[in-house]
């Protein structure tokens, strides 16, 4: 993890976070609609410090997930489990994207036919991701 900075398109929301070097590309239908066509290309983030949090607009698109955008310019900001710290921030927000590589593709059964898989990235389907989620949620309940 490396400390990186970033911001939305208009600069109303800025942040600092520890960011992993592995990029995850999520091809679920929600991410395609949220980003306007392609996957959500994001990086794992911890210790996120946000300035301009009053400009962040969150949307609960599922029973467990929360997606956030800048309420001023509409930039995709982050995804997280509801009630949890931010898990993933959009790569395009980062001021420095050097050293990052796509390592994981999820919901690949929803990847558009015009988009080829990233070479060397792990691949998982919606069923595999939902099984992981159910296992996680079951562990939380105990």
SERO-4910 file (N, C-alpha, C, O; in steps of 0.05 Angstrom, whole numbers):
BEGIN
 pado doro    nc1    nc2    nc3   cac1   cac2   cac3    cc1    cc2    cc3    oc1    oc2    oc3
  Unk    A     17    -24      0      0      0      0     18     25      0     38     26     14
  Unk    A     10     44    -16     24     70    -17      5     92    -13    -18     91    -22
  Unk    A     13    113      1     -4    137      5     -6    152    -21     14    159    -34
  Unk    A    -31    157    -30    -36    171    -54    -58    192    -49    -73    190    -31
  Unk    A    -58    212    -67    -78    233    -66    -96    231    -91    -88    219   -111
  Unk    A   -119    244    -89   -136    245   -112   -158    265   -109   -161    277    -88
  Unk    A   -174    268   -130   -196    287   -129   -216    281   -151   -210    267   -171
  Unk    A   -240    291   -148   -260    289   -168   -254    309   -191   -235    324   -189
  Unk    A   -270    309   -212   -266    326   -235   -265    355   -228   -248    370   -238
  Unk    A   -284    364   -210   -285    393   -204   -268    401   -180   -264    425   -175
  Unk    A   -257    381   -166   -239    387   -143   -254    392   -117   -242    399    -97
  Unk    A   -281    390   -117   -296    394    -92   -291    373    -72   -292    378    -48
  Unk    A   -284    348    -81   -278    326    -63   -249    318    -68   -242    311    -91
  Unk    A   -232    319    -48   -205    310    -50   -200    289    -28   -215    288     -9
  Unk    A   -179    273    -31   -174    253    -11   -145    245    -11   -129    250    -29
  Unk    A   -138    232     11   -112    218     15   -120    190     25   -138    187     40
  Unk    A   -105    170     15   -110    142     24    -86    125     19    -70    131      2
  Unk    A    -85    103     34    -66     82     28    -79     65      6   -102     55     10
  Unk    A    -65     62    -16    -77     49    -39    -60     25    -48    -36     27    -49
  Unk    A    -73      3    -54    -60    -21    -64    -51    -17    -93    -62      1   -106
  Unk    A    -33    -33   -102    -23    -30   -130    -40    -47   -149    -37    -43   -174
  Unk    A    -57    -64   -139    -73    -81   -156   -100    -68   -162   -114    -60   -144
  Unk    A   -106    -66   -187   -132    -55   -196   -152    -77   -199   -146    -98   -210
  Unk    A   -177    -71   -190   -199    -90   -194   -218    -77   -215   -225    -54   -213
  Unk    A   -226    -93   -235   -245    -84   -254   -271   -100   -249   -272   -124   -252
  Unk    A   -292    -86   -242   -318    -98   -237   -336    -94   -261   -342    -71   -268
  Unk    A   -346   -116   -272   -362   -115   -296   -392   -118   -290   -408   -122   -309
  Unk    A   -400   -117   -265   -429   -120   -259   -445    -99   -273   -435    -78   -280
  Unk    A   -470   -104   -278   -488    -86   -292   -489    -59   -278   -490    -38   -291
  Unk    A   -490    -59   -251   -492    -34   -236   -467    -17   -241   -469      7   -246
  Unk    A   -443    -29   -241   -419    -14   -246   -418     -3   -274   -409     19   -279
  Unk    A   -428    -19   -294   -428     -9   -321   -446     16   -324   -439     35   -337
  Unk    A   -469     15   -311   -487     38   -312   -476     61   -296   -479     84   -304
  Unk    A   -463     56   -274   -452     77   -256   -429     91   -270   -427    116   -267
  Unk    A   -413     77   -285   -390     89   -298   -396     98   -327   -380    111   -340
  Unk    A   -419     91   -337   -427     99   -364   -419     80   -386   -418     88   -409
  Unk    A   -413     55   -379   -408     36   -400   -387     14   -394   -392     -9   -400
  Unk    A   -365     22   -383   -344      2   -378   -346     -8   -349   -365     -2   -335
  Unk    A   -326    -22   -341   -326    -32   -313   -318     -9   -294   -307     11   -302
  Unk    A   -324    -13   -269   -312      4   -248   -284     -6   -245   -279    -28   -237
  Unk    A   -265     11   -251   -236      5   -249   -227     19   -223   -226     44   -222
  Unk    A   -221      3   -202   -216     15   -176   -194      1   -162   -185    -21   -169
  Unk    A   -184     14   -141   -163      4   -124   -172      2    -95   -187     19    -86
  Unk    A   -162    -18    -81   -168    -21    -53   -156      3    -38   -133     10    -43
  Unk    A   -171     15    -20   -161     39     -5   -167     35     25   -188     25     32
  Unk    A   -148     43     41   -152     43     70   -143     70     81   -129     85     67
  Unk    A   -150     76    105   -143    101    118   -150    125    101   -134    144     98
  Unk    A   -174    125     90   -183    146     72   -189    171     88   -204    170    107
  Unk    A   -178    194     79   -184    220     91   -196    237     69   -183    242     49
  Unk    A   -221    245     72   -236    260     51   -239    289     60   -247    294     82
  Unk    A   -233    307     42   -239    335     45   -262    341     25   -261    332      2
  Unk    A   -282    355     34   -305    360     17   -326    339     21   -343    335      3
  Unk    A   -326    325     43   -345    303     48   -374    313     46   -392    297     40
  Unk    A   -379    338     51   -406    349     48   -416    349     20   -440    353     15
  Unk    A   -398    345      1   -405    344    -28   -409    316    -38   -418    312    -61
  Unk    A   -404    296    -21   -407    268    -29   -436    260    -27   -449    264     -7
  Unk    A   -446    248    -49   -473    238    -50   -472    207    -52   -460    197    -70
  Unk    A   -484    194    -32   -483    164    -32   -510    152    -41   -531    164    -37
  Unk    A   -508    129    -53   -531    115    -63   -529     85    -55   -508     72    -60
  Unk    A   -549     74    -43   -550     46    -35   -563     31    -59   -588     29    -61
  Unk    A   -546     20    -76   -556      6   -100   -563    -23    -94   -574    -37   -112
  Unk    A   -556    -33    -70   -563    -61    -63   -567    -61    -33   -565    -41    -19
  Unk    A   -573    -85    -23   -577    -88      6   -551    -84     22   -552    -78     46
  Unk    A   -528    -87      9   -503    -86     23   -484    -64     14   -467    -55     29
  Unk    A   -487    -55    -11   -467    -37    -22   -476     -8    -23   -499     -1    -24
  Unk    A   -456      9    -22   -460     38    -24   -441     49    -45   -417     43    -44
  Unk    A   -451     65    -63   -435     77    -84   -436    107    -79   -457    118    -71
  Unk    A   -414    121    -84   -414    150    -79   -403    165   -103   -386    156   -118
  Unk    A   -415    189   -107   -407    207   -128   -403    235   -117   -412    240    -95
  Unk    A   -389    252   -131   -388    280   -123   -415    292   -130   -424    290   -153
  Unk    A   -428    305   -111   -453    317   -115   -452    342   -133   -473    351   -142
  Unk    A   -428    352   -138   -425    376   -155   -420    368   -184   -435    376   -202
  Unk    A   -400    351   -190   -393    344   -217   -402    316   -226   -401    310   -250
  Unk    A   -410    300   -207   -419    273   -214   -398    252   -217   -404    229   -224
  Unk    A   -373    258   -211   -351    238   -213   -356    214   -196   -365    217   -173
  Unk    A   -352    190   -206   -352    166   -191   -330    168   -170   -307    173   -177
  Unk    A   -336    163   -145   -316    166   -124   -308    139   -112   -285    131   -115
  Unk    A   -327    125    -99   -319    100    -85   -342     81    -82   -366     88    -85
  Unk    A   -335     57    -74   -354     36    -68   -346     25    -40   -323     22    -34
  Unk    A   -366     18    -25   -361      5      1   -386    -10     10   -408     -7      0
  Unk    A   -381    -28     29   -403    -42     43   -417    -21     61   -403     -6     74
  Unk    A   -443    -21     61   -457     -2     78   -447     -4    107   -444    -26    118
  Unk    A   -443     19    119   -434     19    147   -405     13    151   -396     10    174
  Unk    A   -390      9    131   -361      2    132   -344     24    121   -354     42    107
  Unk    A   -318     23    127   -300     43    114   -300     38     84   -307     17     74
  Unk    A   -292     59     70   -290     57     40   -271     35     33   -250     32     45
  Unk    A   -279     19     14   -263     -4      6   -247      1    -20   -224     -6    -22
  Unk    A   -260     13    -40   -248     17    -66   -253     46    -76   -276     55    -74
  Unk    A   -233     59    -87   -236     85    -99   -230     82   -129   -214     65   -137
  Unk    A   -243     98   -145   -240     97   -174   -211    106   -181   -202    126   -172
  Unk    A   -198     90   -198   -170     95   -206   -167    122   -219   -147    136   -214
  Unk    A   -186    130   -235   -184    156   -249   -183    180   -232   -176    202   -242
  Unk    A   -189    178   -206   -187    200   -188   -159    205   -178   -152    227   -169
  Unk    A   -142    185   -180   -115    187   -168    -97    207   -183    -97    207   -208
  Unk    A    -83    223   -168    -64    242   -180    -41    227   -193    -30    236   -213
  Unk    A    -33    205   -182    -10    189   -192    -20    160   -195    -26    146   -175
  Unk    A    -21    150   -219    -30    123   -225     -7    104   -232    -12     82   -241
  Unk    A     17    113   -228     40     97   -235     42     72   -218     35     73   -194
  Unk    A     52     51   -230     56     26   -215     32      9   -210     33    -11   -197
  Unk    A      9     17   -221    -16      2   -217    -20    -17   -240    -12    -12   -263
  Unk    A    -32    -40   -234    -37    -61   -254    -64    -74   -249    -71    -79   -225
  Unk    A    -78    -80   -270   -104    -95   -266    -97   -124   -258    -84   -138   -273
  Unk    A   -105   -132   -234    -99   -158   -224   -124   -176   -222   -122   -200   -221
  Unk    A   -148   -163   -220   -173   -179   -216   -195   -167   -233   -199   -143   -235
  Unk    A   -210   -185   -245   -235   -178   -259   -257   -194   -246   -255   -219   -244
  Unk    A   -279   -180   -238   -301   -194   -225   -326   -190   -242   -329   -170   -257
  Unk    A   -345   -208   -238   -371   -208   -254   -364   -209   -284   -377   -196   -300
  Unk    A   -345   -226   -291   -336   -228   -319   -358   -238   -337   -356   -234   -361
  Unk    A   -377   -252   -326   -399   -261   -343   -417   -238   -353   -434   -242   -370
  Unk    A   -412   -214   -343   -426   -190   -352   -408   -171   -368   -416   -150   -376
  Unk    A   -383   -180   -373   -364   -163   -388   -376   -159   -416   -383   -179   -429
  Unk    A   -377   -134   -426   -386   -130   -453   -368   -145   -473   -344   -148   -469
  Unk    A   -380   -154   -495   -365   -169   -515   -344   -152   -529   -324   -163   -539
  Unk    A   -347   -125   -529   -327   -108   -541   -302   -104   -524   -283    -92   -533
  Unk    A   -303   -113   -499   -281   -109   -481   -266   -135   -476   -278   -154   -466
  Unk    A   -241   -136   -483   -225   -161   -479   -216   -163   -450   -213   -143   -437
  Unk    A   -211   -188   -441   -201   -191   -413   -173   -179   -411   -158   -179   -430
  Unk    A   -166   -170   -387   -139   -161   -381   -121   -185   -378   -127   -203   -363
  Unk    A    -99   -185   -393    -80   -207   -392    -69   -210   -364    -59   -191   -352
  Unk    A    -70   -234   -353    -58   -240   -327    -76   -235   -303    -69   -242   -281
  Unk    A    -99   -222   -307   -118   -216   -285   -134   -241   -278   -142   -256   -296
  Unk    A   -139   -245   -252   -157   -267   -244   -185   -260   -254   -192   -237   -257
  Unk    A   -201   -281   -259   -228   -278   -269   -248   -291   -251   -243   -314   -242
  Unk    A   -269   -278   -243   -290   -291   -228   -317   -282   -237   -321   -259   -246
  Unk    A   -337   -300   -236   -364   -295   -245   -382   -283   -224   -373   -280   -200
  Unk    A   -405   -275   -231   -425   -265   -212   -430   -286   -191   -431   -279   -167
  Unk    A   -435   -311   -199   -440   -332   -179   -418   -335   -159   -422   -339   -135
  Unk    A   -393   -334   -168   -370   -336   -150   -368   -313   -131   -363   -316   -107
  Unk    A   -373   -289   -141   -372   -265   -124   -395   -265   -104   -391   -257    -81
  Unk    A   -419   -274   -112   -441   -274    -94   -437   -296    -72   -445   -292    -49
  Unk    A   -424   -318    -79   -418   -338    -59   -398   -327    -38   -401   -332    -14
  Unk    A   -378   -311    -48   -359   -298    -29   -373   -279    -11   -367   -277     13
  Unk    A   -392   -264    -22   -407   -244     -6   -424   -258     15   -424   -250     38
  Unk    A   -438   -279      7   -454   -294     26   -437   -306     49   -445   -306     72
  Unk    A   -414   -316     42   -395   -327     62   -386   -305     81   -386   -309    106
  Unk    A   -380   -281     70   -372   -259     87   -395   -250    105   -390   -247    129
  Unk    A   -419   -247     94   -442   -239    110   -449   -259    132   -456   -252    154
  Unk    A   -446   -285    126   -451   -306    146   -431   -304    168   -438   -308    192
  Unk    A   -406   -298    162   -386   -295    182   -391   -271    200   -385   -271    224
  Unk    A   -402   -250    188   -409   -226    203   -432   -231    223   -433   -219    244
  Unk    A   -450   -249    216   -473   -255    232   -466   -272    257   -481   -272    276
  Unk    A   -444   -285    256   -437   -303    278   -420   -288    299   -412   -300    319
***
